[in-house]
């Protein structure tokens, strides 16, 4: 569908859907992916399971990998977006590395606006980073893993926004000991026991009495359910029990 151009020596793998207008440069590989209204430069590797749409543009020598969605964004030359990421309304410079799980939070539901994210050349984001747009990450800057970026990051800086890690020595053994010695709470003195107490040591339980007790419990539960059904349905109130 639409105008689709595929360059020389490309490899288009199975289960790939390309909807024009779309252009794929020479010597590029696309595997198990969906492309619509997008362009891919020369010597790129796309997929498997990549989704590119709404004007996504990939410069030459890029790697767009597994479970990555790129929407209305430009990805500069030799940039890697390899795993589990969403890049929307963004501009990525050259030689950028996007860590696994990085997303651009570009949509404001209250205003309905989508804001841009800009990442400079040779910058990197760690795993599970969130870039809250509008935001600019400068050139040669780093975003630490697990960081939520809501302010601009200057060139050559490291952005860290997460709680400080604390290690508790001996916690496992203390937890295990407290679990082994934990006692159940005592029953209320007015509460009725749900079951007969365990027999005394040396006492031989009567199988017939135990069977009768279980049968009586089952009979009471069935009668209780029948009464509830009769109360819920007026049509059954004046009918005999089945």
C-alpha positions as CSV (number, residue, x, y, z in Angstrom):
1,X,0.0,0.0,0.0
2,X,1.3,3.4,-0.9
3,X,4.7,4.3,-2.4
4,X,7.4,1.9,-1.0
5,X,11.0,2.1,-2.0
6,X,13.6,-0.5,-1.1
7,X,17.2,-0.1,-1.9
8,X,19.7,-2.6,-3.2
9,X,20.9,-5.6,-1.2
10,X,18.3,-5.3,1.5
11,X,16.9,-8.2,3.4
12,X,13.2,-8.0,4.3
13,X,12.3,-10.8,6.7
14,X,9.0,-12.7,7.1
15,X,6.1,-11.2,9.0
16,X,7.2,-7.7,8.0
17,X,4.5,-5.1,7.0
18,X,5.5,-2.0,5.1
19,X,2.9,0.6,4.4
20,X,3.8,3.6,2.2
21,X,5.0,6.1,1.9
22,X,8.1,4.3,3.1
23,X,11.7,4.2,2.1
24,X,14.4,1.7,3.1
25,X,18.0,2.4,2.1
26,X,20.5,0.0,0.7
27,X,22.0,-3.0,2.6
28,X,19.4,-2.6,5.4
29,X,17.7,-5.5,7.2
30,X,14.1,-5.4,8.4
31,X,12.8,-8.5,10.4
32,X,9.3,-9.2,11.9
33,X,8.5,-5.5,12.0
34,X,5.8,-2.9,11.0
35,X,6.8,0.3,9.2
36,X,4.3,2.9,8.0
37,X,5.1,6.4,6.7
38,X,8.7,6.0,7.8
39,X,12.2,6.1,6.3
40,X,15.3,4.0,7.0
41,X,18.8,4.9,5.9
42,X,21.5,2.7,4.5
43,X,23.1,-0.1,6.5
44,X,20.5,-0.2,9.2
45,X,19.2,-3.1,11.2
46,X,15.5,-3.0,12.1
47,X,13.8,-5.5,14.3
48,X,12.7,-8.0,15.2
49,X,9.4,-6.6,16.5
50,X,10.0,-3.0,15.8
51,X,7.1,-0.5,15.1
52,X,7.9,2.7,13.2
53,X,5.2,5.1,12.3
54,X,4.0,8.7,11.6
55,X,7.1,10.1,10.0
56,X,9.8,8.2,11.9
57,X,13.2,8.8,10.2
58,X,16.3,6.7,10.8
59,X,19.7,7.9,9.6
60,X,22.3,5.4,8.2
61,X,24.1,2.8,10.3
62,X,21.5,2.7,13.1
63,X,20.3,-0.3,15.2
64,X,16.6,-0.3,16.1
65,X,15.9,-3.5,18.0
66,X,13.4,-5.7,19.8
67,X,10.1,-4.3,20.9
68,X,10.9,-0.7,20.1
69,X,8.3,1.9,18.9
70,X,9.5,5.0,17.2
71,X,6.9,7.6,16.3
72,X,7.3,11.0,14.6
73,X,11.0,11.1,15.6
74,X,14.4,11.5,14.0
75,X,17.3,9.1,14.9
76,X,20.8,10.3,14.1
77,X,23.5,8.3,12.4
78,X,25.1,5.4,14.3
79,X,22.5,5.5,17.1
80,X,21.3,2.5,18.9
81,X,17.8,2.0,20.3
82,X,18.1,-1.7,21.0
83,X,15.5,-2.9,23.5
84,X,12.0,-2.2,24.9
85,X,11.8,1.5,24.3
86,X,9.3,4.1,23.1
87,X,10.7,7.2,21.3
88,X,8.0,9.7,20.4
89,X,8.2,13.3,19.2
90,X,11.9,13.2,19.7
91,X,15.2,14.1,18.0
92,X,18.2,11.9,18.7
93,X,21.7,13.0,17.7
94,X,24.6,11.0,16.3
95,X,26.1,8.0,18.2
96,X,23.4,8.1,20.9
97,X,22.8,4.9,23.0
98,X,19.3,4.4,24.4
99,X,19.2,1.9,27.3
100,X,16.6,-0.9,27.6
101,X,13.3,0.3,28.9
102,X,13.9,4.0,28.1
103,X,10.7,6.0,27.2
104,X,10.0,9.5,26.2
105,X,6.9,10.7,28.2
106,X,5.7,13.1,25.5
107,X,1.9,13.2,26.1
108,X,0.1,15.5,28.6
109,X,-3.4,14.1,28.9
110,X,-5.0,17.2,30.5
111,X,-3.8,19.6,27.8
112,X,-3.8,17.0,25.0
113,X,-0.4,18.3,23.9
114,X,2.6,16.2,22.8
115,X,5.9,17.8,23.7
116,X,9.4,17.2,22.1
117,X,12.5,15.5,23.6
118,X,16.0,16.4,22.3
119,X,19.1,14.2,22.9
120,X,22.4,15.5,21.8
121,X,25.3,13.7,20.1
122,X,27.1,10.9,21.9
123,X,24.7,10.8,24.9
124,X,23.4,7.7,26.7
125,X,20.5,6.8,28.8
126,X,20.5,3.9,31.3
127,X,17.9,1.2,31.6
128,X,14.4,2.2,32.7
129,X,15.0,5.9,32.3
130,X,12.0,8.2,31.7
131,X,12.4,11.5,29.8
132,X,9.5,13.7,30.7
133,X,9.0,16.1,27.8
134,X,9.6,18.9,27.0
135,X,13.2,18.2,28.0
136,X,16.7,18.5,26.4
137,X,19.6,16.2,27.2
138,X,22.8,17.8,26.0
139,X,25.7,16.4,24.0
140,X,28.0,13.8,25.7
141,X,25.6,13.6,28.6
142,X,24.5,10.5,30.6
143,X,21.2,9.6,32.3
144,X,21.6,7.1,35.1
145,X,19.5,3.9,35.1
146,X,16.1,4.3,36.7
147,X,16.2,8.1,36.5
148,X,13.2,10.3,35.8
149,X,14.4,13.3,33.8
150,X,12.1,16.4,34.2
151,X,14.8,19.1,33.8
152,X,17.3,19.8,31.1
153,X,20.6,18.0,31.3
154,X,23.7,20.2,30.4
155,X,26.4,19.0,28.1
156,X,28.8,16.5,29.6
157,X,26.7,16.0,32.8
158,X,25.3,13.0,34.6
159,X,21.6,13.1,35.6
160,X,20.7,10.9,38.6
161,X,17.2,10.9,40.1
162,X,16.6,7.9,42.2
163,X,16.5,6.9,45.9
164,X,19.8,6.1,47.6
165,X,20.4,2.3,47.9
166,X,20.7,0.9,51.4
167,X,22.1,-2.5,52.3
168,X,20.9,-4.2,55.5
169,X,23.5,-6.8,56.7
170,X,22.0,-9.9,58.2
171,X,18.4,-9.1,57.2
172,X,17.8,-12.5,55.6
173,X,18.7,-14.5,58.7
174,X,16.7,-12.2,61.0
175,X,13.7,-12.4,58.7
176,X,14.0,-16.2,58.5
177,X,14.2,-16.5,62.3
178,X,11.3,-14.3,62.9
179,X,9.2,-16.2,60.4
180,X,10.0,-19.5,62.0
181,X,9.0,-18.3,65.5
182,X,5.9,-16.4,64.4
183,X,2.8,-17.5,66.3
184,X,-0.8,-17.2,65.1
185,X,-3.0,-14.7,67.0
186,X,-5.1,-16.1,69.8
187,X,-8.8,-16.5,69.0
188,X,-11.4,-14.3,70.7
189,X,-12.8,-15.9,73.9
190,X,-16.3,-15.7,72.6
191,X,-15.5,-17.1,69.2
192,X,-16.8,-20.6,68.3
193,X,-14.2,-23.1,67.1
194,X,-14.4,-24.0,63.4
195,X,-13.3,-27.5,64.1
196,X,-12.8,-30.0,66.9
197,X,-9.6,-29.7,68.9
198,X,-6.9,-32.2,68.1
199,X,-7.2,-35.4,70.1
200,X,-5.0,-35.9,73.1
201,X,-1.7,-37.8,72.7
202,X,-2.5,-41.5,72.7
203,X,-6.1,-41.0,71.9
204,X,-7.3,-43.0,68.9
205,X,-9.8,-41.0,66.7
206,X,-13.1,-42.6,65.8
207,X,-13.4,-42.8,62.0
208,X,-17.2,-43.0,62.1
209,X,-17.5,-39.9,64.3
210,X,-15.1,-38.0,62.1
211,X,-17.1,-38.9,59.0
212,X,-20.4,-37.9,60.7
213,X,-18.8,-34.5,61.7
214,X,-17.7,-33.8,58.1
215,X,-21.1,-34.9,56.7
216,X,-23.0,-32.6,59.1
217,X,-20.8,-29.6,58.2
218,X,-21.5,-30.2,54.5
219,X,-25.2,-30.5,55.1
220,X,-25.2,-27.2,57.0
221,X,-23.4,-25.4,54.3
222,X,-25.8,-26.7,51.6
223,X,-28.9,-25.7,53.7
224,X,-27.4,-22.2,54.2
225,X,-26.9,-21.8,50.4
226,X,-30.5,-22.9,49.8
227,X,-31.9,-20.4,52.3
228,X,-29.9,-17.6,50.7
229,X,-31.3,-18.5,47.2
230,X,-34.8,-18.6,48.5
231,X,-34.5,-15.2,50.1
232,X,-33.0,-13.8,46.9
233,X,-35.8,-15.2,44.6
234,X,-39.4,-14.4,45.6
235,X,-40.6,-17.1,43.2
236,X,-38.9,-19.8,45.4
237,X,-40.2,-18.6,48.8
238,X,-43.4,-20.6,48.8
239,X,-42.0,-23.7,47.2
240,X,-40.7,-26.8,49.1
241,X,-37.0,-27.5,49.4
242,X,-35.7,-29.7,46.5
